[in-house]
Amino acid sequence: MQNLKSLLLTLMCSLVSATALAQPYPNKPIKLVVPFPVGGGTDIFARTVGQALTDTFKWTVVPDNKPGAGGNLGIDSVAKSPPDGYTIGLGQTSNLAINPTLYAKLPYSPVRDLTPVVLLASAPLVIVVPENSPYKTFADISASAKSKPGQVTYGSPGNGTVAHLAMELLQKSAGIKLQHIPYKGSSQALTDLMGGQIQVYASSIPTALSQIKDGRLRAIAVTSLTRSPSLPNIPTIAESGVKGFEAITWFGFVVPAGTPSNIVQELNKNINQILKQPEVKAKLMGDGGDVLGGTSEQFANLLSKDLVRWGKVVKDSGTKLD
């Protein structure tokens, strides 16, 4: 009798498993982990795509903000989630390509513990100064820095951020020396910039766009190879005399390693479709993003290259975090 009960239980479990496998994906809410606070650029991008997936495909996508440790906490939670397609995360250059070298003990490996799904967008930084600054161009900043090495100050949202490391790369490329003033985020940094406590700031476009538009900040240059649609009249660093310079941040969706390939492909296909919608493209571009999309393999290749590229910048800068 006991053997019969065990056999029946096994058969029931098999039937349940078979039924679950037969159900279309997704058949329950998808948690979208955002590794930064509500209201920031990453959060805006994530919610734009999540809402579009809900509206277009009737999926239930629930944003889950898990900020902390430069995005590490949120991405680590994705890496340690069941690989069933019901937890996805929006990673970016910092927590996928920079932090593996920056942090002495990172709790996850972006290569071993995560599977790239699709690139969402890229975004340049914008170099800004106060509206009353004597600097009108990057050549002005460069000339001042060369005449007074280490005396021109620039702020960033913190040590090891894309903004900090992009400015380290820019100094090396331009042959200048600036003094770095790290902040804990952009809010106080922008206040100090407009108050004259620092002279230059490297910002994401969404963070500084309103102050640029209302004239409180002057945009000097953007760090992409081509001009930003959000700031079409602002030259690139490459146009400003540092040929070939590019330092951008990108955003891309990831899932836990081991997620079935058919689910990765389904996510990739539908997100790519979303990114072609005019209203989604307009929203992302209006927030400073250059829409990307593409295959999961293209994302994986970019990650592989940027792990090497940004790893060298981190090492050259001497920055290390615990």
C-alpha positions in Angstrom: 0.0 0.0 0.0 2.8 2.4 0.9 4.5 1.7 -2.4 1.3 2.4 -4.2 0.9 5.7 -2.4 4.5 6.6 -3.4 3.8 5.7 -7.0 0.7 7.8 -7.1 2.5 10.8 -5.5 5.2 10.5 -8.1 2.7 10.4 -10.9 0.9 13.4 -9.6 4.1 15.4 -9.3 5.0 14.4 -12.8 1.6 15.5 -14.1 2.0 18.9 -12.3 5.4 19.4 -13.7 4.2 18.5 -17.2 1.3 20.9 -16.9 3.6 23.7 -15.7 6.0 23.0 -18.6 3.0 23.1 -21.1 1.8 26.5 -19.8 2.9 29.4 -22.0 5.5 31.8 -20.6 4.8 34.0 -18.7 1.9 32.6 -16.7 2.5 34.7 -13.5 4.0 38.1 -12.7 7.5 38.9 -13.6 9.7 40.8 -11.1 11.8 43.5 -12.7 14.7 44.3 -10.3 15.9 47.9 -10.6 19.3 48.2 -8.7 18.9 51.9 -8.0 16.3 54.1 -6.3 12.9 55.2 -7.7 13.1 58.2 -9.9 16.6 57.8 -11.3 17.6 57.2 -14.9 17.8 53.4 -14.5 14.4 53.3 -12.8 12.8 55.5 -15.5 14.1 53.3 -18.3 13.0 50.1 -16.5 9.5 51.3 -15.8 9.1 52.5 -19.4 9.8 49.1 -20.8 8.0 47.2 -18.1 4.8 49.3 -18.7 5.1 48.7 -22.4 5.4 45.0 -22.0 2.3 45.1 -19.8 0.3 47.2 -22.3 1.4 45.3 -25.4 1.6 41.7 -24.3 -0.6 41.8 -21.2 2.3 40.6 -19.1 2.3 41.6 -15.5 5.7 43.2 -14.9 6.3 44.4 -11.3 9.3 46.8 -10.7 11.3 46.0 -7.6 13.8 48.7 -6.6 16.8 47.3 -4.7 19.4 50.1 -4.4 22.7 49.8 -2.6 26.4 49.2 -3.1 26.6 50.8 -6.5 23.9 48.5 -7.9 25.5 45.4 -6.5 22.7 44.4 -4.1 20.0 44.4 -6.8 22.1 42.6 -9.4 23.2 40.0 -6.8 19.5 39.3 -6.0 18.9 38.6 -9.6 21.9 36.3 -9.8 20.7 34.3 -6.8 17.0 34.0 -8.0 15.5 30.9 -9.5 16.4 30.7 -13.2 12.8 30.4 -14.4 12.3 33.7 -16.2 10.3 35.4 -13.5 13.1 37.5 -12.2 14.9 39.9 -14.6 17.1 42.8 -13.8 18.2 46.0 -15.5 22.0 46.1 -15.2 24.3 48.7 -16.6 28.0 49.5 -17.2 28.7 50.2 -13.6 27.4 47.0 -11.9 28.2 44.6 -14.8 31.5 45.9 -16.4 33.1 48.2 -13.8 32.3 46.7 -10.3 33.9 43.3 -10.9 37.3 45.1 -10.9 36.4 48.0 -8.6 35.2 45.9 -5.7 37.6 43.5 -3.9 34.8 41.1 -3.0 31.9 41.2 -5.5 29.2 38.7 -4.5 28.4 37.7 -8.1 30.1 37.2 -11.4 28.3 38.9 -14.4 29.7 36.3 -16.7 29.2 33.2 -14.6 26.0 34.0 -12.7 24.0 36.0 -15.2 22.7 35.6 -18.8 22.5 38.7 -21.0 19.0 39.1 -22.6 19.1 42.3 -24.6 20.6 45.8 -24.6 18.1 48.5 -23.8 19.9 51.8 -24.4 23.2 53.7 -24.1 23.7 57.2 -22.8 26.6 59.6 -22.8 27.6 61.8 -20.0 27.5 65.6 -20.3 30.2 67.9 -19.0 28.5 70.8 -17.3 29.6 74.0 -15.6 27.7 76.8 -13.8 26.0 79.3 -16.0 28.4 82.0 -14.9 31.5 79.9 -15.5 34.3 81.4 -17.7 34.5 78.0 -19.4 32.6 78.0 -22.7 34.2 75.0 -24.4 36.2 71.9 -23.4 39.2 73.7 -24.9 38.8 76.4 -22.2 38.7 73.7 -19.4 41.7 72.0 -21.0 43.7 75.2 -21.2 43.0 76.1 -17.6 43.9 72.6 -16.4 47.2 72.7 -18.3 48.1 76.1 -16.9 47.1 75.1 -13.3 47.5 71.3 -13.1 45.4 69.7 -10.4 43.7 73.0 -9.5 40.6 72.8 -11.7 38.0 70.8 -9.7 35.5 68.3 -11.1 32.7 66.5 -9.2 31.2 63.0 -9.8 28.4 61.0 -8.1 31.1 58.9 -6.3 34.3 57.0 -6.5 34.2 54.3 -9.2 31.1 55.5 -10.9 31.0 55.7 -14.7 31.2 59.5 -14.4 34.4 59.3 -12.3 36.1 56.8 -14.5 35.1 58.5 -17.7 36.7 61.7 -16.4 39.8 59.8 -15.4 39.9 58.4 -19.0 39.3 61.9 -20.4 42.2 63.4 -18.4 44.6 60.7 -19.7 43.3 61.2 -23.3 43.5 65.0 -23.2 46.8 65.1 -21.3 45.4 67.2 -18.4 45.1 66.9 -14.6 42.0 67.8 -12.7 41.2 67.4 -9.0 38.4 64.9 -8.3 35.8 65.7 -5.7 33.6 62.6 -5.1 30.0 63.0 -3.8 27.4 60.5 -2.6 25.1 60.9 -5.5 24.3 63.8 -7.8 22.0 66.0 -5.8 24.5 67.7 -3.5 27.1 67.8 -6.3 24.9 69.8 -8.6 24.0 72.1 -5.7 27.7 72.7 -5.0 28.4 73.1 -8.8 25.8 75.9 -9.1 27.0 77.4 -5.9 30.6 77.6 -7.1 32.2 75.0 -4.7 33.3 72.9 -7.7 34.0 74.0 -11.2 33.0 71.1 -13.5 30.7 68.2 -13.2 30.2 65.0 -15.2 26.5 64.1 -15.2 24.1 61.7 -16.8 21.9 63.7 -19.2 18.6 63.0 -17.5 20.0 64.3 -14.2 21.2 67.6 -15.5 18.8 68.2 -18.4 16.3 70.4 -16.6 19.0 72.7 -15.2 20.6 72.9 -18.6 17.3 73.9 -20.2 16.5 76.5 -17.7 19.9 78.1 -18.0 21.3 77.3 -14.5 24.0 75.0 -16.0 25.9 75.3 -19.3 26.5 72.1 -21.2 30.1 71.9 -22.5 30.3 68.6 -24.3 28.9 65.0 -24.4 31.1 61.9 -24.1 29.5 59.9 -27.0 31.1 59.7 -30.5 28.0 61.3 -31.9 25.9 64.2 -30.6 23.0 63.3 -28.2 19.4 63.8 -29.6 18.6 65.3 -26.2 21.3 68.0 -26.7 21.8 68.3 -30.4 23.6 71.6 -30.2 26.2 70.4 -27.8 29.5 69.1 -29.3 31.1 65.8 -28.5 34.4 65.5 -26.7 35.8 64.2 -30.0 34.6 67.3 -31.8 36.2 69.4 -29.0 39.7 68.2 -29.7 40.1 64.8 -28.2 39.8 62.6 -31.3 38.1 59.3 -30.9 37.1 59.8 -27.3 34.0 57.9 -26.2 32.8 57.0 -22.7 29.2 56.0 -22.4 27.0 54.0 -20.1 24.7 51.3 -21.3 21.7 49.5 -19.9 20.7 45.9 -20.5 18.3 43.2 -19.2 19.8 40.2 -17.5 18.4 37.0 -16.0 20.0 34.3 -13.7 22.4 31.9 -15.4 20.6 28.7 -16.3 17.4 30.4 -17.4 16.1 28.2 -20.3 17.1 29.5 -23.7 13.6 29.6 -25.0 12.6 32.0 -22.2 15.7 34.2 -22.9 14.7 34.3 -26.6 11.1 35.1 -25.8 12.2 38.0 -23.6 14.6 39.2 -26.2 12.0 39.1 -29.0 9.4 40.9 -27.1 11.6 43.6 -25.6 13.1 44.2 -29.1 9.5 44.7 -30.4 8.8 47.1 -27.6 11.9 49.2 -28.4 10.7 49.7 -32.0 7.5 51.4 -30.7 7.6 55.1 -31.6 6.3 56.2 -28.2 8.8 54.0 -26.3 11.7 55.3 -28.4 10.6 58.9 -27.9 10.3 58.4 -24.1 13.8 56.8 -23.8 15.4 59.3 -26.1 13.7 62.2 -24.2 15.3 60.8 -21.1 18.8 60.9 -22.7 18.9 57.3 -24.0 20.0 56.0 -27.4 17.8 53.0 -28.1 19.8 49.8 -28.8 18.1 46.4 -28.8 19.8 43.5 -30.7 20.6 39.9 -29.8 21.6 38.4 -26.5 25.0 37.4 -28.1 25.6 41.1 -29.1 25.0 42.1 -25.4 27.4 39.3 -24.2 30.1 40.4 -26.6 29.8 44.1 -25.5 30.0 43.0 -21.8 33.1 40.9 -22.5 34.9 43.8 -24.2 33.9 46.4 -21.6 35.0 44.2 -18.7 38.5 44.5 -20.1 38.2 48.1 -21.1 36.8 49.5 -17.9 38.8 47.1 -15.8 42.0 48.8 -17.2 40.6 52.2 -16.4 39.8 51.2 -12.8 43.3 49.8 -12.4 45.0 52.8 -13.9 42.9 55.1 -11.7 44.0 53.2 -8.5 40.4 53.2 -7.3 39.4 50.2 -5.1 36.3 49.7 -3.0 35.6 47.0 -0.3 
